[in-house]
Amino acid sequence: MDEQKKYEVIKKLVEEQGNKDRAAMTLGLTRRQIDRLIQAYRDRGKAAFLHGNRGRKPSRTIPEQTKQDVLDLYRLKYPDANFTHFTELLAKKEGISLSVSAVSSILERAGILSPKVTKAKKKRLTQQLKLQQKAAKTKQEAKRIQEALIAAEDAHPRRPRCAYFGELQQMDASSYVWFGDKKTTLHIAVDDATGRITGAFFDWQETLDGYYQIYAQILRNYGIPYKFFTDRRTIFTYKKKTAPDIGEDTYTQFAYACKQLGTALEFSSVPQAKGRVERMFLTLQSRLPVELRLAGVDCIEAANEFLGSYLDEFNAKFALPPHFIRSVFEMQPPEETINLSLAVLTQRTVDSGHCIQFEKHLYRMLDRKGMPVYYRKGTKAMVIRSLDRNLFCCVQDKEIYVLEEIPERASRSPEFDLGSTRPTPRERYIPPMGHPWRSKAFWKFVKMQEHHWTDFLRKE
């Protein structure tokens, strides 16, 4: 357009003997530049107004083969990655170093929108994509363009961060196809002050064990946090006292563990109130499945192992450095304290065979020397399943015993199998009697939770 305008103004100026000052004002040039253009027009005609680089490719032009490689890699290998993550993967794994804007331009020209596309860009490109869809020659191409119109929205309002590292941990779980072809649930805790993921764990559903595992990760790596902020659903919803088994009352179990370790617990029934962790899931859903697939993860055990190394890399990229933010984490408790505090407590009754039934299995009680202990039928006992899945039993707040499963049939016979001898009792590790396992303290806490829940329902 500039070349054509210059040509027309200078041609008219020369042919009609016009005013050079007026031509200079029209083109935004000086009088000397106008004189040069007049001389160039007289020497070369219209060709004098063509730019010297016309027809040449810029030195920084991305080769067509590289553009095609970027499109093929995104469609076939990294289809779920957002553009920023995809650019990082290109440099890290494919040896293709491009800017995010260059990669976005290549993909958007092919009708591919990022999963994290902004509303403004989505609105601007929607009309272009619809025109491309109408002009598509094949149904497959039209379908691909239609799928590109899907974009994510962020509906969570922002609020000021907490002042201190460890002051508030937002916790939640997300059910998603993280790896393979089945949905799994990722439990995470996000520090409000730094945006750092302090704990993460995969499970098949949102479970108490999943939250116990991320609580244990926080305790081991940072210490005891001041407060947890969660929703009121599933794990964190109080069950009425008429529930058949107090062990299924997951809220009471988690709240009791928090009470023993000194962590406050706060709830909200509004998802937007914990926008930090909700937005974190949006970021993880656009990145983590791609990383898991590239790492060849196909089972939940491998996924949890992968999280150990991935979180360090993720936090280094997205979290604020905690070095300049004061920490209010309490000192890390010993491993034994973590294992015994994050436990599930369930009340059981001794049967006529001096055994306890738990999760459809029969167990007998053994003392420290490995000798069986017998109580009368109907004796109340508190069964404790520690974080490492070991089972203990507290009877009448006086003694703790280890539980040993009773098999249906002995595997070998000392009378008929050669080399087989009668089993001899062996010493068992039994933790000392502690406050968290005293049934009186636990049932007092349960009763207190029932009163709090009744008050909450009245307010609602």
Disulfide bonds with the S-S distance in Angstrom:
none
